[in-house]
Amino acid sequence: MNAYKIVLLIGIMFSFSACEKAGESGAHAVHFDRDMCEECKMVISDRHYAAQIVDTRQEKAYMFDDIGCLVLWMDENPLDWFDSARIYVADSKSAEFIDAKTAYWTLGATTPMDFGLSASKTKPETKVLSFEEARKEIFRSAETKDSRPMGTMKCGAGKCGAAMGGGEE
């Protein structure tokens, strides 16, 4: 009977570990309203703008509440595995995770950290940006926000969250 319990326990452990991460080609599960953004440390709650980068060597995912936070985190933490990483972003309509590098990017959305970029699996009728153009827009946006009074949060350093803290100039 003890052997049966051990086999059952091992089976349950494997079942739970399968829920935590995807296979070799998919996005990892996000625990909305519990997981925190690696960059700004805010809770990830908006399913339509979440992003993640996966270290393919260890299958470890790093979660973000906005693609802007992910891009800035990559810039601040140049790690040797970024070239082989998989980057996912939520489709702004379906909230399904899609490949950030092949997504269609548009400006003008109200996003968690106010970078304004939204991703789509299908090509929208508005002006579309490539992933590289979206990255450049994030850095431009972060530079603009540097001069705004934003309090003492990490995002208050001008890296994200223009709508938070001290308000307009």
N, C-alpha and C positions, 0 to 999 in steps of 0.2 A: 504494500500500500504506500509506503514511503517513496518508492521509485515512481509511482504514478503521480504523487504530489510534486515531486521534483520536475518531472517532464511537463506537467501542467504549468508549473511556475515559470519554467523556461519558455514555454510557448506564449504565455501571457507577456513576459518581458519582451520577446521578439515582436509581438503584436503592437505594444506601445512604442517601441523604437521605430517601427515602420511608420507610425503616424507622425513622427517628428521630422523626418526628412524624406525627400523624394528620391527617386532613382537617379541614375547618372545624368539624366538630361532634363530633369524638371526642377521647378522652383520648390523651395521648402515651405512647409506650412507656417503661417504667421498666426500668432496668438494675439488677435486684435484686443485692444484695451488692456493687454498685459505686457507684451514685448515692448522694449524701449528702443528708440532710434539711437544708433551708435554715435551719431554726430551731435545731436542737440539734446539727447537724453529725455525727450518727451515720449509719452506713450503713443504707440502707433494705433490710431483709431479709424482713420479714413481709408476704407478698403479700395477706393478708386485712385489713390495716389501713392500707395505703399511701393517700396522698392527693396531689392535685396541684391547682394553680390555673394556668389558662392565660390569659396576656395575649393577648386576641383581636386587638389591633392588630398585634402582631409574631408571633403564634402561638408564643410562648415559654412553656414550661412550667416551673414551679417545683415541685420534688418534696418530699414530707414523709413521715416514717415513721408519723405518727399525725395524725388530724384535729385533735387538740389543738394540735400544733405549727403546723399551717396557720393555725388561727384566731388563735393568739397572734402569729404572724409578720405576719398582716394587721393586727392591732391596733398592732403596733410599727412598721409600715412603711406608713402610710396613703398609698397611691398613687392617682393619678387614674384609673387603668384598672380598679380593683376593681369598679365598678358594671357594667361590661360583661364581666367575667371569667367564665370557665366553671370551676366547681369540681367535681372528681371525687373519689370515694372508692371504695375497693375494697369490694365486697360481701363481708361476713364469711364467707359460705359458699362462694361460687364464685370469689372473688378477681377477678371481672370489675369493671372500672371503671364506676360509675354516677354519675348526677347527684347531688351531695351535697344540693342543695336540695330534691329530691323523694324522697330516700331515706327509709326508715323507720329511725329511730334508737332504740337501746335502751341502757340502762346495765347495767353488771355484767360486761363482758368484761375479759379480761386483755390489754391492748393494749401496744404497745412502750413508750409513755411513761406508762403507767398512768392515762390519762384515763378509761378504762373504757367509752368509747362505741364501739358497733359499728353499721354500716350494713347495710341489707338492701334488696334490690330488691323483695321481696315482704313484705307486712305480716305480722309475727310475731304470735303469740298473747299475748305479754307487753305491758306498757305501752310505748307508742310516743311518741317525742318528735319535734317538728318540728326543722328545721335551726336555727331561732332558739333554741329551747329547749336544743338541744344546745350551741350557742355559749355560752349563759348558764351551762350546767353546766361547761363548760371553764374559764370565768373564775372560777367559784366554787371549782372544784377547784384552780386555780392559786393562789388566795388562801390556801386551806387549806395548801397545800404550802410557802408562803413561810416558815413557822416551823420547818420540818424541817431538821436539819443534813444537808447533802448534798454537802459537798466543794467543789471549785473548778470543776467543769464549768459551762458556761452553764446547763444544766438544774439545776445545784446552786443557782442563784439562786431556786429555787422555782417555776420556770415549767413544768417537766415532770419526769418520771422519778422519781416518789415511791419506787419500789422500788430505786432506785440510790443508791449513796453511803452516807451515814451511818446508815441504818436507821431504826428507829422512834423516836418521841419517848419 
